[in-house]
Amino acid sequence: MRISARADYAVRAALQLAASRAEAPLKAEAIADAQDIPHKFLEGILNDMRRGGLVLSQRGGNGGYRLARPAGSITIADVIRTVDGPLVSVRGVRPPDLSYTGPAQSLLPLWIALRSNVREILEGVSLADVASAQLPPDVCALTDAPGAWANP
């Protein structure tokens, strides 16, 4: 599975907002600097997140961005879907819209199972979980599995 730079940057920006204790909104430049994200790229991502209802923007000298709702109610899946669309697709097509024939016929249930597992993890982890380094136990258990950190 591949996580796009756009999704990675969006999640990191959202985490920066989630971790902010400041009363004032955070400026895009501050988020970009803190997370080493190209500023112009981040502006587009934040705009998508604003249109998607994840962040609020405020104009002016004291302007910037803040989360639109509590960090505990925004999942990692919410952020990725907002900037990248579906969590799992095959050649840009959602698995239920695919069909295969012959020996590839059982490939469709495999893609559906993959999507189900990706959803279970990403929908089960909030920005608050990650920002506080308190990942759910089932996610932590997956990282403890033999070979989890090894690249085949």
Order of alpha helices (4+ residues) and beta strands (2+ residues): alpha-alpha-alpha-beta-beta-alpha-alpha-alpha-alpha
